[in-house]
Amino acid sequence: MASGSSSLSSRVRDYAFENGRRYHRFREGQYNFPNDDSEQEREDLKHATVMLCCQDLHFAPIGPNPQNILDIGTGTGIWAIEMGDKWPSANILGVDLSPIQPDWVPPNVKFMVDDVESPWLKPENHYDYIHARHTVMAIKDWPNLMDSVYDHLKPGGWFELQEIHHYPYCHDGTMPPDYGVSLFWSTVISALERLGVNFNATLLLTDMMIQAGFVNVSTRIFHIPIGTWPKNKVLKKVGLYWRTILIDGLQPIAMGPLTRGLGWTRDQVEVWLVEVRKSYFDNHIHSHMPLYIICGQKPGG
């Protein structure tokens, strides 16, 4: 990562507070969402949801003996920690703007506070595998990140993105045009655009990966239900988890973008969310969000 990387010091733990929520201090304002305890719990539930749906930590065929693995936007570090247990041969590095990872981790797992959109400290051709999940709400310059990932992978190394497109879809006509969930995400997307973040980038990442020079690029799509409407027991549980994540995330997802990007007040956001919250509990609407698993390999090796 960048040469100005900081250890987990008191400086980066001097968090910023805004509208009753806690935010990162390092590169303050780069990430528009909180990092407090309730948000960390929501992030860990996201991990549980993806694991329940996908049944594995990764899809890229990284081989039997990976040596160096990077987790971009590691958050609470839960994915990196589980990868450390799964691959004891590997050195796992998790990078995030917030120092919210636990102290007790496997001996092969380390965390660093840094901004992956800055120049990287590690040498080129260093990593066997680079992973990023739920980062579309943070990254502003995807082509730049793709180039950094490409340069720092070993020839033959793999890059894997696991990104949900945060907009509801419906395949059976049960979703009305005035669906509150659709309005919510349209508004958040507009706010983030003003802050330099393309929240629709998930739909473009496969092409971006190809344009960056990756080969053997593949895309899998899992449909994450919103609510308990599916008949399948596993999908019903996935939908329950995902609805909980979205409802618990209404305020933290909306507050930063809408106050910073659209100039709303805290009270305006809170009042608006009352109606949005109700729309999530209508099980007559069979909506879902697509989870994209995109893998690409650096040529050579």
N, C-alpha and C positions, 0 to 999 in steps of 0.2 A: 504494500500500500504506500501511501505518500510518505515522504521523508520526514514530515512533521508529525508522524504518528505519536500518539500519547499512550502511556501506560494507564492502567486503571487508577488514576490519581484523584486527589480531592478536587482538582480543577475541573475534570470532566463530570464529577459527581455533584458539582454545584448546579443543580438543575434549574431550569426556568419554569415559572408558573404563569398560567394564563387562563382566564375564565374558569378557574377552579380545577384545572388539570395540570399535570406535570409534564414538561417537555425536555428534550435533550438540550444540553448547553453547548457541546462541541458542534461547530458549524451550525449555530443556532438558526432555526427557521428553514433549514434545508429539507427537513422532514416535517410534514404538517399535522402529525398525529401524536398523541401523548404516549408516554412510556411508563405510567404509574402502575401500581400493583394490579388494579382491576383490568387494565389493558394487557398486562402480562398474562393474566389468567385467560383472557380471551385469545391471545396468541397461542397459548398452549392447547386450548380447545380446538383451534384451527388445525394444529398438528394432529390431534387425535382424529379429527374429521377426515383429513386427507389420508391418514393411515387406515382408517376403517374403510374408506372408499377404495383406495389403491392397493392396500395390503402389502406395501413395501416402502422403504425409504427412498428408493431411486429406481429408475428404469434403464439408465444408460449402462451398457455392458462394460463395466470398468475393469473386468478381469479379476483374477484371484488374489492379487498382491499389490493393490494400490499403495503408493508411498506418501504422496502429498495431496491433500484434499482441502479445498477452500469452500466455505459457506458464506455467500454474500448476503448481507442483511440478516444476520443470524438471530436477531431478536433475543429471546430468552436463552438461546443456545440449545434448545431441546433436540433439534435435528442433529446438530454437530455431536452432542453427547451420545445419542443413540448410534450414530455412525462410528464414533470412537469405540463403543462396545462391540459393534459388528465387525469392524476392521481394525483389530489391535496392531496390525502391521503398519498402519497409516498414521501420519501426523495430520491431525485435523485442525485447521485454523478457522475460527468464526469471526467475522468482521461486522461491526455495526457502529452507528453513531452514538448509541447509548450503552453505558456500562452496566447492563441489567442482568448479566449472566451470573450463575452461581459460582461460588468459590470451590466447591467440592465437585470435581469432574474427573473423568478418566485421565490417566497420566499422559495419554497421547493427544489430548484436546487442549487447545489454548484459544484465548479470545483477545481481540485487539479492537480498540476504539479508533475508527478511521472512516474516511469517506472514499468509497470505491470509485467515485467519479473524478477523483484527483489522481495524479501519477502514482503508480504502484512501487513499493519498495523492493519486493521480491524480484529476483532476476527473471528474465524471459525464459520460456521453456521449463518452468519449475513444477507446475501442477499436473497430476494425472487426471484430476477430475475437479470441476468447478460447478457448484450448485447454487441456485437462487430460487427462493420461493416467496410469494407475496411481496414482490419488490416493485410491481408496476405502479404502485401508488407513491413511490419515492424517486425513481430514476427519472432524470430530466433529459439526458442525452444518451439514448440507447445505442446509436451507432458507435459512439466513443467507448461505451462499456463493452460492446461486442468486440471492438478492436483490442481493448485491454485484456479481455478474457482470452482471445485468440493468441495474442503475443505471449501470454504467460502460461499457456498450456504446453505440455510436452507434445511433440509430434505423435499423433495417435491418441492424444488425450480427449476427454469428453466434457462438454458443457451441457448442463441440464437446467431448464427453466420449468418451474411448476407455478403457473399463474392462473388465477381465476379471473374471468371477465365479469366484472361487477355490474351486471345488468340482467334483469329477469327475462327469460324466454319461456314460451309455452307452445306445445305441439298439438294441443287438442282444442284450442279456441276458447278456453275457460278464462283467459286473462283479458279484462276489459281495457280499453284505451286509456282510461283515467285511473289506472291502478296506482295507488299511492307509492308502492315500492319503485315503480318505474320513474315516477316524478322525483322521488328522493335521489335516485342515482343520476338522473339527468342533471339535476341541480348541482350535485357534488362534482360531476364531471366538468360542468361549465366553470365552477369555482376553481377547480384544480388547473384547468387550462390557463386561467389568468395568473396562476402561480407557477406556470412553466412545466406542468406535469400533464402528460397525455394519458389519461386513465383508460383510454381505448387501445393503448399500445399492445395489449395482449393479442389482439387480432392481427398484428403486424409482425410479431416476433419471429415467426417461422421464416418469412421472407427476409427479414433483417439478418437472421443467422446465415442464410444462404448467401446473401450479399456480402457478408463479412468474410466469406471464404470457407465456411464449414462444409463438410461433406457428410454423406449418410444421415442427412437431417430427417427426422421423423416427428410426427405429431400425433398424439393420442388425445382424445377428448372424453372426459368423464362428466356426466351431467349431475350436478349437485342439487338435489331437490330443496325447495324452501318450504319447510313445514313437514307435517306427518301424513301427507296425502298418499304417498306410494303404498301399494299393497305389499311389496317385498319388505321383509322384516329388516334387512340390513339397510336398505335405502330409506326406510321409515326412520331408523335411528340416525342415519346420516342427515336426513332432513331436519330432525329435531335438533341435532347439534348445530347445524348450519343456521337454522332460524334463531337459535339462542345467540349464536355469534353475531348475527346481523342486528338483532334487537339490542343486545348489550353494546353493540358498536355504534348505534345511531348517534348518540351524543359525541363520542370521541371522533367518529368519522366526519360528522358534519361541522363541529364547532370551529376547528382550525380553518378549513377551507372556506366556509361561508363567512366567517368574521374577517379573515385576512383577504380573501379573494373577492368577495361580493359586498363587503362592508356591512353585513348584518350585525345586529347587536346580539348579545348572549340571550336576552329575553325573546327576541324574534325567533332564534333557532329553537329554543326550548318549546315555545308555543306551537311552532310548526310541526315538531316531532311528535306531538300528542296524536295527531291524526295519522301520521305515517306509521306509528307503532301499531295502531289498530289494524292496518291493512295486512300486516304480516300474519295475522291469525285467521285469515279466511281460507279454510282448507278446500273450499270449492274452486279455488284458483290453483291450478296445477303448474306452478312456475318453478323454474330451476335456473341455475347459473352454470355455465360451462367451465370446467377446469382443464386447462391446456397443459399437457406434458410434452415439452419440446426438447429433443436431444440432437446434438450435432457433434461431429468429430473433427478435430484438427487433422489435416492430411499428414501423411508420413507415418513414421513409427514402425 
